[in-house]
Every structure is written in C-alpha cells, then in structure tokens.
Amino acid sequence: MRASRGMGAINPAKQPKPKRVVKRKDRPQDVDMYAEGGLYENINAKQKRIAAGSGEKMRKPGAPGAPTAAAFKASAKTAKR
C-alpha cells in the first residue's frame, strides 16, 4: 500500500534547495536593497547609494527592469503626502 501524500520521509533530492544570499562588499550594508517601503523608497535608497559612491547607475526609462509608467501610477495611489 502506498502512503498518502504528506506522510513519510521526503527524498533529499526532491526537497527544495535553500536560497543563497550573496552579500556584496561594494555596497553599504546599512542600506536595505529590497526595502518594503515601495517604489519611491527604493528609488531614494538607490540615489543615496549612488551619491555614496557605489558605482551604480539609474536605469533609463524603457530599459529592462526599470519601473514602468504603470508602476509609477500605482505607487502614486499609495504615496504618503
């Protein structure tokens, strides 16, 4: 008889692998790269890192990974004023 799902030992090869966290030494550790504050907080955090000399550059509008116009409209709805 076969055990029902969720019972018994799981084969280690089938278990999900833990995510690796790579800390970069060229960025200040006090700035949270993935802040949960939203789009504008992330933009301000990146501008602070750039001003501190991180060597990063802001993405141009339309570049892959850059915020879209829809992202700015959505974040404007929840912006603190």
N, CA, C and O atoms as a printed pandas DataFrame, in Angstrom:
     atom_number atom_name residue_name chain_id  residue_number  x_coord  y_coord  z_coord
0              1         N          MET        A               1    0.838   -1.172    0.000
1              2        CA          MET        A               1    0.000    0.000    0.000
2              3         C          MET        A               1    0.887    1.240    0.000
3              4         O          MET        A               1    1.891    1.295    0.710
4              5         N          ARG        A               2    0.521    2.199   -0.774
5              6        CA          ARG        A               2    1.305    3.431   -0.897
6              7         C          ARG        A               2    0.842    4.450    0.147
7              8         O          ARG        A               2   -0.354    4.628    0.375
8              9         N          ALA        A               3    1.820    5.117    0.776
9             10        CA          ALA        A               3    1.485    6.135    1.773
10            11         C          ALA        A               3    0.842    7.328    1.080
11            12         O          ALA        A               3    1.188    7.671   -0.051
12            13         N          SER        A               4   -0.096    7.951    1.778
13            14        CA          SER        A               4   -0.757    9.116    1.193
14            15         C          SER        A               4    0.212   10.286    1.148
15            16         O          SER        A               4    1.249   10.270    1.811
16            17         N          ARG        A               5   -0.125   11.283    0.376
17            18        CA          ARG        A               5    0.751   12.450    0.233
18            19         C          ARG        A               5    0.936   13.136    1.568
19            20         O          ARG        A               5    0.002   13.235    2.362
20            21         N          GLY        A               6    2.143   13.608    1.811
21            22        CA          GLY        A               6    2.425   14.351    3.021
22            23         C          GLY        A               6    2.856   13.466    4.170
23            24         O          GLY        A               6    3.194   13.971    5.241
24            25         N          MET        A               7    2.853   12.171    3.976
25            26        CA          MET        A               7    3.275   11.274    5.038
26            27         C          MET        A               7    4.580   10.609    4.640
27            28         O          MET        A               7    4.817   10.340    3.462
28            29         N          GLY        A               8    5.405   10.353    5.602
29            30        CA          GLY        A               8    6.645    9.667    5.343
30            31         C          GLY        A               8    7.779   10.631    5.078
31            32         O          GLY        A               8    7.588   11.846    5.015
32            33         N          ALA        A               9    8.963   10.066    4.925
33            34        CA          ALA        A               9   10.162   10.862    4.708
34            35         C          ALA        A               9   10.213   11.338    3.258
35            36         O          ALA        A               9    9.742   10.660    2.345
36            37         N          ILE        A              10   10.788   12.503    3.075
37            38        CA          ILE        A              10   10.934   13.072    1.739
38            39         C          ILE        A              10   12.356   12.802    1.270
39            40         O          ILE        A              10   13.322   13.010    2.004
40            41         N          ASN        A              11   12.460   12.346    0.058
41            42        CA          ASN        A              11   13.762   12.101   -0.535
42            43         C          ASN        A              11   14.536   13.423   -0.570
43            44         O          ASN        A              11   14.003   14.416   -1.066
44            45         N          PRO        A              12   15.785   13.473   -0.056
45            46        CA          PRO        A              12   16.542   14.736   -0.056
46            47         C          PRO        A              12   16.715   15.347   -1.445
47            48         O          PRO        A              12   16.842   16.565   -1.573
48            49         N          ALA        A              13   16.721   14.521   -2.476
49            50        CA          ALA        A              13   16.874   15.045   -3.832
50            51         C          ALA        A              13   15.626   15.801   -4.276
51            52         O          ALA        A              13   15.700   16.642   -5.173
52            53         N          LYS        A              14   14.487   15.512   -3.662
53            54        CA          LYS        A              14   13.232   16.155   -4.041
54            55         C          LYS        A              14   12.928   17.392   -3.209
55            56         O          LYS        A              14   11.991   18.126   -3.523
56            57         N          GLN        A              15   13.706   17.641   -2.146
57            58        CA          GLN        A              15   13.460   18.793   -1.296
58            59         C          GLN        A              15   13.927   20.069   -1.988
59            60         O          GLN        A              15   14.906   20.039   -2.733
60            61         N          PRO        A              16   13.241   21.195   -1.757
61            62        CA          PRO        A              16   13.684   22.450   -2.362
62            63         C          PRO        A              16   15.023   22.889   -1.779
63            64         O          PRO        A              16   15.281   22.728   -0.586
64            65         N          LYS        A              17   15.851   23.435   -2.625
65            66        CA          LYS        A              17   17.165   23.894   -2.181
66            67         C          LYS        A              17   17.031   25.259   -1.506
67            68         O          LYS        A              17   16.237   26.090   -1.947
68            69         N          PRO        A              18   17.802   25.495   -0.440
69            70        CA          PRO        A              18   17.729   26.812    0.217
70            71         C          PRO        A              18   18.302   27.884   -0.698
71            72         O          PRO        A              18   19.231   27.638   -1.468
72            73         N          LYS        A              19   17.728   29.080   -0.597
73            74        CA          LYS        A              19   18.197   30.189   -1.416
74            75         C          LYS        A              19   19.506   30.718   -0.851
75            76         O          LYS        A              19   19.651   30.896    0.358
76            77         N          ARG        A              20   20.454   30.966   -1.744
77            78        CA          ARG        A              20   21.737   31.503   -1.317
78            79         C          ARG        A              20   21.666   33.014   -1.290
79            80         O          ARG        A              20   21.176   33.645   -2.227
80            81         N          VAL        A              21   22.155   33.582   -0.217
81            82        CA          VAL        A              21   22.200   35.037   -0.089
82            83         C          VAL        A              21   23.647   35.455   -0.251
83            84         O          VAL        A              21   24.514   35.048    0.522
84            85         N          VAL        A              22   23.898   36.266   -1.254
85            86        CA          VAL        A              22   25.248   36.724   -1.525
86            87         C          VAL        A              22   25.345   38.177   -1.087
87            88         O          VAL        A              22   24.647   39.042   -1.615
88            89         N          LYS        A              23   26.216   38.439   -0.115
89            90        CA          LYS        A              23   26.420   39.815    0.333
90            91         C          LYS        A              23   27.516   40.429   -0.516
91            92         O          LYS        A              23   28.600   39.868   -0.668
92            93         N          ARG        A              24   27.211   41.584   -1.059
93            94        CA          ARG        A              24   28.200   42.272   -1.882
94            95         C          ARG        A              24   28.966   43.247   -1.018
95            96         O          ARG        A              24   28.383   44.006   -0.244
96            97         N          LYS        A              25   30.264   43.218   -1.158
97            98        CA          LYS        A              25   31.117   44.062   -0.333
98            99         C          LYS        A              25   31.188   45.496   -0.839
99           100         O          LYS        A              25   31.598   46.397   -0.108
100          101         N          ASP        A              26   30.785   45.709   -2.098
101          102        CA          ASP        A              26   30.898   47.048   -2.662
102          103         C          ASP        A              26   29.705   47.939   -2.321
103          104         O          ASP        A              26   29.692   49.112   -2.693
104          105         N          ARG        A              27   28.697   47.401   -1.615
105          106        CA          ARG        A              27   27.532   48.196   -1.241
106          107         C          ARG        A              27   27.500   48.392    0.264
107          108         O          ARG        A              27   27.888   47.493    1.010
108          109         N          PRO        A              28   27.049   49.540    0.720
109          110        CA          PRO        A              28   26.924   49.728    2.168
110          111         C          PRO        A              28   25.883   48.772    2.743
111          112         O          PRO        A              28   24.820   48.585    2.150
112          113         N          GLN        A              29   26.176   48.173    3.878
113          114        CA          GLN        A              29   25.292   47.189    4.465
114          115         C          GLN        A              29   24.100   47.826    5.178
115          116         O          GLN        A              29   23.100   47.152    5.425
116          117         N          ASP        A              30   24.192   49.118    5.512
117          118        CA          ASP        A              30   23.093   49.737    6.248
118          119         C          ASP        A              30   21.919   50.100    5.341
119          120         O          ASP        A              30   20.843   50.427    5.841
120          121         N          VAL        A              31   22.098   50.052    4.031
121          122        CA          VAL        A              31   21.027   50.366    3.100
122          123         C          VAL        A              31   20.382   49.054    2.678
123          124         O          VAL        A              31   21.046   48.184    2.114
124          125         N          ASP        A              32   19.096   48.911    2.949
125          126        CA          ASP        A              32   18.386   47.703    2.581
126          127         C          ASP        A              32   18.073   47.755    1.091
127          128         O          ASP        A              32   17.382   48.661    0.626
128          129         N          MET        A              33   18.579   46.790    0.355
129          130        CA          MET        A              33   18.433   46.815   -1.086
130          131         C          MET        A              33   16.988   46.556   -1.513
131          132         O          MET        A              33   16.521   47.113   -2.507
132          133         N          TYR        A              34   16.297   45.727   -0.777
133          134        CA          TYR        A              34   14.926   45.401   -1.126
134          135         C          TYR        A              34   13.995   45.914   -0.037
135          136         O          TYR        A              34   13.328   45.133    0.642
136          137         N          ALA        A              35   13.956   47.203    0.118
137          138        CA          ALA        A              35   13.110   47.802    1.151
138          139         C          ALA        A              35   11.655   47.527    0.819
139          140         O          ALA        A              35   11.276   47.465   -0.351
140          141         N          GLU        A              36   10.852   47.364    1.841
141          142        CA          GLU        A              36    9.452   47.062    1.623
142          143         C          GLU        A              36    8.620   48.327    1.550
143          144         O          GLU        A              36    7.391   48.251    1.543
144          145         N          GLY        A              37    9.256   49.487    1.496
145          146        CA          GLY        A              37    8.531   50.733    1.505
146          147         C          GLY        A              37    7.838   51.064    0.206
147          148         O          GLY        A              37    6.862   51.814    0.215
148          149         N          GLY        A              38    8.294   50.544   -0.896
149          150        CA          GLY        A              38    7.668   50.803   -2.170
150          151         C          GLY        A              38    8.630   51.394   -3.177
151          152         O          GLY        A              38    9.835   51.479   -2.940
152          153         N          LEU        A              39    8.083   51.796   -4.289
153          154        CA          LEU        A              39    8.868   52.265   -5.423
154          155         C          LEU        A              39    9.692   53.494   -5.087
155          156         O          LEU        A              39   10.892   53.527   -5.362
156          157         N          TYR        A              40    9.069   54.504   -4.495
157          158        CA          TYR        A              40    9.794   55.750   -4.238
158          159         C          TYR        A              40   10.887   55.567   -3.181
159          160         O          TYR        A              40   11.947   56.185   -3.279
160          161         N          GLU        A              41   10.638   54.728   -2.176
161          162        CA          GLU        A              41   11.691   54.476   -1.186
162          163         C          GLU        A              41   12.862   53.750   -1.820
163          164         O          GLU        A              41   14.014   54.038   -1.497
164          165         N          ASN        A              42   12.586   52.810   -2.720
165          166        CA          ASN        A              42   13.666   52.101   -3.400
166          167         C          ASN        A              42   14.470   53.049   -4.284
167          168         O          ASN        A              42   15.694   52.942   -4.358
168          169         N          ILE        A              43   13.786   53.973   -4.953
169          170        CA          ILE        A              43   14.485   54.945   -5.801
170          171         C          ILE        A              43   15.369   55.851   -4.942
171          172         O          ILE        A              43   16.521   56.107   -5.290
172          173         N          ASN        A              44   14.828   56.338   -3.817
173          174        CA          ASN        A              44   15.612   57.206   -2.938
174          175         C          ASN        A              44   16.802   56.466   -2.338
175          176         O          ASN        A              44   17.880   57.042   -2.193
176          177         N          ALA        A              45   16.613   55.183   -1.985
177          178        CA          ALA        A              45   17.710   54.401   -1.429
178          179         C          ALA        A              45   18.824   54.227   -2.465
179          180         O          ALA        A              45   20.007   54.297   -2.132
180          181         N          LYS        A              46   18.435   54.000   -3.717
181          182        CA          LYS        A              46   19.446   53.832   -4.767
182          183         C          LYS        A              46   20.184   55.144   -5.022
183          184         O          LYS        A              46   21.395   55.147   -5.244
184          185         N          GLN        A              47   19.452   56.256   -4.990
185          186        CA          GLN        A              47   20.110   57.550   -5.181
186          187         C          GLN        A              47   21.111   57.824   -4.062
187          188         O          GLN        A              47   22.169   58.405   -4.304
188          189         N          LYS        A              48   20.781   57.409   -2.834
189          190        CA          LYS        A              48   21.723   57.583   -1.722
190          191         C          LYS        A              48   22.958   56.719   -1.920
191          192         O          LYS        A              48   24.074   57.162   -1.646
192          193         N          ARG        A              49   22.769   55.470   -2.401
193          194        CA          ARG        A              49   23.920   54.596   -2.648
194          195         C          ARG        A              49   24.807   55.170   -3.739
195          196         O          ARG        A              49   26.033   55.107   -3.642
196          197         N          ILE        A              50   24.191   55.736   -4.786
197          198        CA          ILE        A              50   24.960   56.327   -5.887
198          199         C          ILE        A              50   25.745   57.532   -5.378
199          200         O          ILE        A              50   26.912   57.706   -5.727
200          201         N          ALA        A              51   25.105   58.369   -4.550
201          202        CA          ALA        A              51   25.784   59.547   -4.000
202          203         C          ALA        A              51   26.933   59.137   -3.088
203          204         O          ALA        A              51   27.919   59.863   -2.960
204          205         N          ALA        A              52   26.804   57.961   -2.447
205          206        CA          ALA        A              52   27.869   57.485   -1.562
206          207         C          ALA        A              52   29.013   56.856   -2.341
207          208         O          ALA        A              52   30.038   56.506   -1.756
208          209         N          GLY        A              53   28.854   56.707   -3.653
209          210        CA          GLY        A              53   29.938   56.199   -4.481
210          211         C          GLY        A              53   29.877   54.709   -4.750
211          212         O          GLY        A              53   30.919   54.062   -4.854
212          213         N          SER        A              54   28.678   54.145   -4.866
213          214        CA          SER        A              54   28.556   52.703   -5.080
214          215         C          SER        A              54   28.920   52.293   -6.507
215          216         O          SER        A              54   29.216   51.123   -6.751
216          217         N          GLY        A              55   28.902   53.230   -7.448
217          218        CA          GLY        A              55   29.223   52.901   -8.827
218          219         C          GLY        A              55   28.013   52.445   -9.632
219          220         O          GLY        A              55   28.140   52.141  -10.818
220          221         N          GLU        A              56   26.843   52.393   -9.002
221          222        CA          GLU        A              56   25.626   52.007   -9.709
222          223         C          GLU        A              56   25.148   53.165  -10.576
223          224         O          GLU        A              56   25.593   54.302  -10.419
224          225         N          LYS        A              57   24.239   52.858  -11.489
225          226        CA          LYS        A              57   23.616   53.884  -12.319
226          227         C          LYS        A              57   22.120   53.641  -12.330
227          228         O          LYS        A              57   21.663   52.503  -12.227
228          229         N          MET        A              58   21.362   54.720  -12.456
229          230        CA          MET        A              58   19.911   54.591  -12.572
230          231         C          MET        A              58   19.591   54.061  -13.969
231          232         O          MET        A              58   20.259   54.413  -14.942
232          233         N          ARG        A              59   18.565   53.211  -14.060
233          234        CA          ARG        A              59   18.163   52.686  -15.355
234          235         C          ARG        A              59   17.403   53.757  -16.126
235          236         O          ARG        A              59   16.696   54.578  -15.542
236          237         N          LYS        A              60   17.558   53.737  -17.437
237          238        CA          LYS        A              60   16.844   54.678  -18.302
238          239         C          LYS        A              60   15.394   54.211  -18.474
239          240         O          LYS        A              60   15.128   53.012  -18.395
240          241         N          PRO        A              61   14.462   55.122  -18.705
241          242        CA          PRO        A              61   13.074   54.709  -18.948
242          243         C          PRO        A              61   13.002   53.773  -20.148
243          244         O          PRO        A              61   13.592   54.044  -21.194
244          245         N          GLY        A              62   12.277   52.675  -19.990
245          246        CA          GLY        A              62   12.139   51.696  -21.058
246          247         C          GLY        A              62   13.171   50.586  -21.024
247          248         O          GLY        A              62   13.035   49.598  -21.745
248          249         N          ALA        A              63   14.206   50.729  -20.198
249          250        CA          ALA        A              63   15.219   49.685  -20.086
250          251         C          ALA        A              63   14.634   48.501  -19.318
251          252         O          ALA        A              63   13.748   48.683  -18.482
252          253         N          PRO        A              64   15.119   47.292  -19.593
253          254        CA          PRO        A              64   14.623   46.134  -18.841
254          255         C          PRO        A              64   14.885   46.302  -17.341
255          256         O          PRO        A              64   16.001   46.617  -16.928
256          257         N          GLY        A              65   13.859   46.091  -16.548
257          258        CA          GLY        A              65   13.989   46.214  -15.100
258          259         C          GLY        A              65   13.682   47.591  -14.560
259          260         O          GLY        A              65   13.571   47.766  -13.346
260          261         N          ALA        A              66   13.544   48.563  -15.426
261          262        CA          ALA        A              66   13.216   49.921  -14.984
262          263         C          ALA        A              66   11.723   50.000  -14.684
263          264         O          ALA        A              66   10.933   49.298  -15.316
264          265         N          PRO        A              67   11.321   50.844  -13.730
265          266        CA          PRO        A              67    9.896   50.975  -13.441
266          267         C          PRO        A              67    9.132   51.529  -14.639
267          268         O          PRO        A              67    9.620   52.407  -15.350
268          269         N          THR        A              68    7.951   51.015  -14.846
269          270        CA          THR        A              68    7.129   51.457  -15.961
270          271         C          THR        A              68    6.230   52.605  -15.519
271          272         O          THR        A              68    6.144   52.924  -14.333
272          273         N          ALA        A              69    5.567   53.215  -16.485
273          274        CA          ALA        A              69    4.630   54.291  -16.168
274          275         C          ALA        A              69    3.488   53.763  -15.309
275          276         O          ALA        A              69    2.978   54.477  -14.445
276          277         N          ALA        A              70    3.086   52.519  -15.541
277          278        CA          ALA        A              70    2.016   51.918  -14.743
278          279         C          ALA        A              70    2.465   51.734  -13.291
279          280         O          ALA        A              70    1.658   51.878  -12.372
280          281         N          ALA        A              71    3.735   51.420  -13.080
281          282        CA          ALA        A              71    4.244   51.257  -11.719
282          283         C          ALA        A              71    4.219   52.589  -10.980
283          284         O          ALA        A              71    3.909   52.633   -9.790
284          285         N          PHE        A              72    4.542   53.675  -11.677
285          286        CA          PHE        A              72    4.507   54.993  -11.047
286          287         C          PHE        A              72    3.067   55.403  -10.727
287          288         O          PHE        A              72    2.811   55.998   -9.680
288          289         N          LYS        A              73    2.126   55.087  -11.624
289          290        CA          LYS        A              73    0.725   55.417  -11.362
290          291         C          LYS        A              73    0.201   54.635  -10.170
291          292         O          LYS        A              73   -0.521   55.177   -9.334
292          293         N          ALA        A              74    0.566   53.352  -10.091
293          294        CA          ALA        A              74    0.099   52.521   -8.977
294          295         C          ALA        A              74    0.702   52.980   -7.655
295          296         O          ALA        A              74    0.026   52.959   -6.627
296          297         N          SER        A              75    1.963   53.394   -7.672
297          298        CA          SER        A              75    2.600   53.823   -6.428
298          299         C          SER        A              75    2.117   55.204   -6.008
299          300         O          SER        A              75    2.169   55.541   -4.825
300          301         N          ALA        A              76    1.645   56.012   -6.960
301          302        CA          ALA        A              76    1.125   57.334   -6.616
302          303         C          ALA        A              76   -0.164   57.229   -5.807
303          304         O          ALA        A              76   -0.494   58.139   -5.047
304          305         N          LYS        A              77   -0.895   56.128   -5.965
305          306        CA          LYS        A              77   -2.129   55.930   -5.227
306          307         C          LYS        A              77   -1.880   55.733   -3.747
307          308         O          LYS        A              77   -2.723   56.080   -2.920
308          309         N          THR        A              78   -0.720   55.174   -3.405
309          310        CA          THR        A              78   -0.426   54.876   -2.001
310          311         C          THR        A              78    0.679   55.775   -1.455
311          312         O          THR        A              78    1.176   55.536   -0.354
312          313         N          ALA        A              79    1.066   56.794   -2.196
313          314        CA          ALA        A              79    2.147   57.681   -1.748
314          315         C          ALA        A              79    1.731   58.465   -0.521
315          316         O          ALA        A              79    0.593   58.924   -0.411
316          317         N          LYS        A              80    2.677   58.612    0.405
317          318        CA          LYS        A              80    2.403   59.405    1.615
318          319         C          LYS        A              80    2.602   60.864    1.270
319          320         O          LYS        A              80    3.624   61.242    0.698
320          321         N          ARG        A              81    1.640   61.670    1.612
321          322        CA          ARG        A              81    1.731   63.094    1.287
322          323         C          ARG        A              81    1.722   63.918    2.534
323          324         O          ARG        A              81    1.791   65.145    2.464
